[in-house]
Amino acid sequence: MKTYSYYSLSIALIMALGACSSGNHDSGLPTDDTVIPVRVQPLAATDTAGTVTATGTFTTDDETALGFRSGGIIQQLRVKEGESFRKGQLLTAVEATEINTALEQAQLGQEKAERDYRRARQLYADSVATLEQLENAKTAFDAAKQDVQRASYLVGHTAITAPFDGYVLQRPANVGQVVGPGTPVLVVASHAKGGWLLKVGVSDRQWSAIQLGNTAMVTTDALPEKELHAEVVRKSEGIDPQSGVFNVYLKLMGAPSSALASGLFGRATIHLAQTSGVWLIPFDAMMDGDGRKAYVFVTADGKTARRVEVEVSGIQEDHAVVTAGLEGGGSLIVSGSPYLRDGSLITIK
């Protein structure tokens, strides 16, 4: 949005004074009774639909990052980037020696706890052990059984098998690398059966203006001179901590899967829903803009200028979109504004 500062206003006045001084000896400054010539345009509310331009990268609707339940040293990586795989196929595994040892220790602990529990029951039956000792032995035995179950679960997750038929998008890890729990080892997708998405980042104001179902046009260097139709299908409910923006997901309609790849750069023009009851005014008519607020001069009688505050929601080509402040009607002063004050006398050119 084009704004004018007090500094630029002063420069404009100085230039005007210089031009006036060459023809007469007056100061040239308009006084309260000076009639200032202006140009105007009628004020009429209209309906408009704005756009949001954003950039991002392509991804698939079912892109999945695979990692191990517990960390370890990667022992096997049987697929490479771009390779296809079948559901149930072994993709990667970690060294299981440590986890197997933990399972064996848990099983030994369970056997000891079971013996202690049987002995406590016999002693309690012979009135040698107390009820508390029997209950403590039973609790230790139950806890040992839970340890075995937990260790068995971890042993069962030392390998990753394919959850579906698909292919490898990324392989951020290598054999011999130490990875922690949940660290992505493979990023996979299922041949884009769910469709391609363009993930774009937008500001908080743009995020609030974009609605599910808004249409968009997408372009990418991978498909030069071709526009792809898309639709907003998902919005993030929180800010991305890495990029500091809000993510919006656009689903492509009928995009050729062979021409796209995950991570490719794309540009989107999102068409917002139509807004009713707004005014489109030239940038030159606005004064002292600050954020979403600015000032303009209007006239109702064609003889007196009135300074009003307006709220600006965005820009559209060479106009500003005003959503409030111009309900009084009349005409908008589009030239001569730098010389005006509230209540100045005017004449319409």
KETITI-616736 format. One record per residue (C-alpha): x, y, z; residue in three letters. Coordinates in steps of 0.25 Angstrom, whole numbers, padded with zeros to 4 digits, always signed. Layout:
<pts>
XYZALA
...
</pts>
This chain:
<pts>
+0000+0000+0000MET
+0006+0014-0004LYS
+0007+0023+0008THR
+0012+0038+0010TYR
+0020+0042+0021SER
+0021+0056+0027TYR
+0035+0057+0021TYR
+0030+0054+0007SER
+0018+0064+0009LEU
+0028+0075+0013SER
+0036+0072+0000ILE
+0024+0073-0008ALA
+0020+0087-0001LEU
+0034+0092-0003ILE
+0034+0089-0018MET
+0020+0095-0019ALA
+0025+0108-0012LEU
+0037+0109-0021GLY
+0029+0108-0033ALA
+0019+0119-0028CYS
+0031+0128-0024SER
+0036+0129-0038SER
+0023+0136-0043GLY
+0019+0145-0031ASN
+0024+0150-0018HIS
+0014+0143-0009ASP
+0017+0131+0000SER
+0008+0122-0008GLY
+0004+0115+0005LEU
-0011+0112+0005PRO
-0019+0120+0016THR
-0032+0116+0022ASP
-0040+0124+0011ASP
-0031+0119+0000THR
-0039+0111-0010VAL
-0031+0099-0014ILE
-0034+0092-0028PRO
-0036+0077-0027VAL
-0040+0065-0035ARG
-0050+0055-0030VAL
-0057+0042-0033GLN
-0070+0037-0028PRO
-0070+0027-0016LEU
-0078+0014-0019ALA
-0077+0001-0011ALA
-0074-0011-0020THR
-0071-0026-0019ASP
-0057-0031-0020THR
-0049-0044-0019ALA
-0034-0042-0015GLY
-0023-0052-0017THR
-0011-0057-0009VAL
+0002-0060-0015THR
+0011-0071-0008ALA
+0022-0080-0011THR
+0025-0094-0006GLY
+0029-0108-0009THR
+0022-0120-0015PHE
+0019-0132-0006THR
+0009-0144-0007THR
-0004-0146+0001ASP
+0002-0158+0008ASP
+0016-0155+0010GLU
+0021-0162+0022THR
+0034-0161+0030ALA
+0039-0175+0036LEU
+0047-0176+0049GLY
+0050-0186+0059PHE
+0043-0187+0072ARG
+0056-0188+0080SER
+0070-0183+0075GLY
+0081-0191+0071GLY
+0092-0193+0060ILE
+0086-0195+0046ILE
+0090-0209+0041GLN
+0082-0210+0028GLN
+0076-0200+0018LEU
+0071-0208+0007ARG
+0065-0197-0002VAL
+0071-0185-0008LYS
+0064-0171-0012GLU
+0054-0173-0024GLY
+0053-0188-0022GLU
+0040-0195-0022SER
+0036-0205-0011PHE
+0024-0214-0008ARG
+0015-0215+0005LYS
+0022-0223+0016GLY
+0036-0222+0009GLN
+0047-0221+0019LEU
+0053-0207+0017LEU
+0063-0204+0029THR
+0067-0210+0042ALA
+0076-0206+0054VAL
+0086-0214+0062GLU
+0078-0223+0071ALA
+0089-0228+0081THR
+0086-0218+0092GLU
+0071-0219+0091ILE
+0072-0235+0091ASN
+0081-0234+0103THR
+0071-0226+0110ALA
+0060-0236+0107LEU
+0068-0247+0112GLU
+0071-0239+0125GLN
+0056-0237+0127ALA
+0053-0252+0125GLN
+0063-0256+0135LEU
+0057-0245+0145GLY
+0043-0251+0142GLN
+0048-0265+0145GLU
+0054-0261+0159LYS
+0042-0253+0162ALA
+0033-0265+0159GLU
+0042-0274+0168ARG
+0041-0263+0180ASP
+0026-0262+0178TYR
+0024-0278+0179ARG
+0034-0278+0191ARG
+0026-0267+0198ALA
+0013-0274+0196ARG
+0018-0287+0202GLN
+0024-0279+0214LEU
+0011-0272+0216TYR
+0003-0285+0216ALA
+0013-0290+0227ASP
+0010-0277+0235SER
+0025-0273+0233VAL
+0024-0261+0224ALA
+0014-0250+0226THR
+0003-0245+0217LEU
+0011-0233+0213GLU
+0023-0241+0209GLN
+0014-0250+0200LEU
+0008-0237+0194GLU
+0021-0231+0191ASN
+0026-0244+0184ALA
+0013-0244+0176LYS
+0016-0229+0172THR
+0030-0232+0168ALA
+0026-0244+0159PHE
+0015-0235+0152ASP
+0025-0224+0150ALA
+0035-0234+0144ALA
+0025-0239+0134LYS
+0022-0225+0129GLN
+0037-0223+0127ASP
+0037-0235+0118VAL
+0026-0230+0110GLN
+0032-0216+0108ARG
+0046-0223+0104ALA
+0038-0232+0094SER
+0031-0220+0088TYR
+0044-0213+0086LEU
+0051-0225+0079VAL
+0039-0226+0070GLY
+0042-0211+0065HIS
+0056-0213+0062THR
+0052-0214+0047ALA
+0043-0206+0038ILE
+0035-0212+0028THR
+0027-0205+0017ALA
+0013-0200+0021PRO
+0008-0199+0007PHE
+0013-0201-0008ASP
+0021-0188-0011GLY
+0035-0182-0013TYR
+0046-0175-0006VAL
+0045-0160-0006LEU
+0057-0158+0003GLN
+0068-0166+0011ARG
+0073-0156+0021PRO
+0081-0167+0028ALA
+0092-0178+0025ASN
+0097-0191+0029VAL
+0105-0190+0042GLY
+0099-0177+0046GLN
+0094-0176+0061VAL
+0079-0171+0061VAL
+0070-0167+0072GLY
+0056-0171+0075PRO
+0047-0165+0064GLY
+0058-0160+0056THR
+0054-0160+0041PRO
+0061-0171+0034VAL
+0053-0172+0021LEU
+0043-0163+0015VAL
+0033-0171+0006VAL
+0020-0169-0002ALA
+0010-0178-0009SER
+0012-0174-0024HIS
+0004-0161-0021ALA
-0009-0168-0021LYS
-0014-0158-0011GLY
-0010-0147-0021GLY
+0000-0136-0021TRP
+0000-0125-0011LEU
+0007-0111-0011LEU
+0011-0107+0003LYS
+0012-0092+0003VAL
+0015-0082+0015GLY
+0007-0070+0018VAL
+0006-0059+0028SER
-0004-0059+0039ASP
-0013-0048+0032ARG
-0013-0057+0019GLN
-0015-0069+0027TRP
-0028-0063+0033SER
-0033-0059+0019ALA
-0031-0072+0012ILE
-0042-0082+0013GLN
-0043-0097+0011LEU
-0049-0099-0004GLY
-0042-0086-0009ASN
-0037-0089-0023THR
-0023-0086-0028ALA
-0014-0086-0040MET
+0000-0093-0038VAL
+0012-0091-0047THR
+0026-0098-0046THR
+0039-0098-0054ASP
+0037-0113-0056ALA
+0025-0110-0065LEU
+0028-0097-0072PRO
+0017-0089-0078GLU
+0007-0098-0071LYS
-0003-0094-0061GLU
-0008-0105-0051LEU
-0022-0104-0044HIS
-0022-0106-0029ALA
-0031-0104-0017GLU
-0028-0101-0003VAL
-0031-0114+0005VAL
-0023-0112+0018ARG
-0018-0101+0027LYS
-0009-0102+0039SER
-0014-0099+0052GLU
-0001-0094+0058GLY
+0011-0087+0053ILE
+0023-0095+0047ASP
+0034-0093+0057PRO
+0045-0095+0047GLN
+0040-0085+0036SER
+0032-0076+0045GLY
+0020-0076+0035VAL
+0006-0083+0035PHE
+0005-0094+0025ASN
-0006-0096+0015VAL
-0007-0108+0006TYR
-0013-0108-0008LEU
-0017-0120-0015LYS
-0014-0121-0030LEU
-0025-0125-0040MET
-0020-0134-0051GLY
-0005-0132-0049ALA
+0004-0141-0057PRO
+0010-0150-0046SER
+0022-0153-0055SER
+0026-0138-0057ALA
+0026-0135-0042LEU
+0035-0139-0030ALA
+0035-0137-0015SER
+0042-0124-0012GLY
+0041-0117-0025LEU
+0038-0102-0024PHE
+0025-0096-0028GLY
+0017-0083-0028ARG
+0002-0081-0025ALA
-0008-0070-0027THR
-0019-0073-0017ILE
-0033-0067-0021HIS
-0040-0062-0008LEU
-0055-0062-0006ALA
-0062-0050-0012GLN
-0064-0039-0002THR
-0076-0030-0002SER
-0077-0015+0001GLY
-0063-0010-0001VAL
-0057+0002-0008TRP
-0046+0002-0018LEU
-0038+0015-0017ILE
-0025+0020-0024PRO
-0012+0020-0016PHE
-0010+0035-0018ASP
-0023+0038-0010ALA
-0017+0032+0003MET
-0010+0040+0013MET
-0002+0036+0026ASP
-0003+0021+0024GLY
+0000+0013+0037ASP
-0003-0002+0036GLY
-0017-0005+0032ARG
-0021+0010+0035LYS
-0020+0022+0026ALA
-0026+0036+0023TYR
-0033+0041+0011VAL
-0041+0054+0008PHE
-0055+0053+0003VAL
-0065+0064-0001THR
-0081+0063+0000ALA
-0084+0077-0005ASP
-0072+0079-0015GLY
-0068+0092-0007LYS
-0062+0086+0006THR
-0052+0075+0008ALA
-0054+0066+0020ARG
-0042+0057+0025ARG
-0047+0043+0029VAL
-0040+0030+0034GLU
-0041+0018+0026VAL
-0038+0003+0028GLU
-0030-0004+0017VAL
-0031-0019+0016SER
-0021-0021+0004GLY
-0017-0017-0010ILE
-0022-0020-0023GLN
-0014-0017-0035GLU
-0012-0001-0034ASP
-0023+0001-0024HIS
-0025-0001-0009ALA
-0037-0009-0003VAL
-0044-0001+0007VAL
-0054-0008+0016THR
-0058+0003+0026ALA
-0059+0019+0027GLY
-0065+0023+0014LEU
-0080+0019+0017GLU
-0084+0034+0017GLY
-0083+0034+0002GLY
-0080+0047-0006GLY
-0067+0048-0015SER
-0053+0044-0012LEU
-0042+0054-0014ILE
-0032+0048-0023VAL
-0022+0059-0026SER
-0019+0072-0018GLY
-0019+0064-0005SER
-0005+0069+0000PRO
-0010+0083+0001TYR
-0023+0080+0008LEU
-0027+0081+0023ARG
-0040+0077+0029ASP
-0050+0087+0025GLY
-0042+0093+0014SER
-0049+0100+0003LEU
-0048+0093-0011ILE
-0052+0095-0025THR
-0054+0083-0034ILE
-0046+0083-0047LYS
</pts>
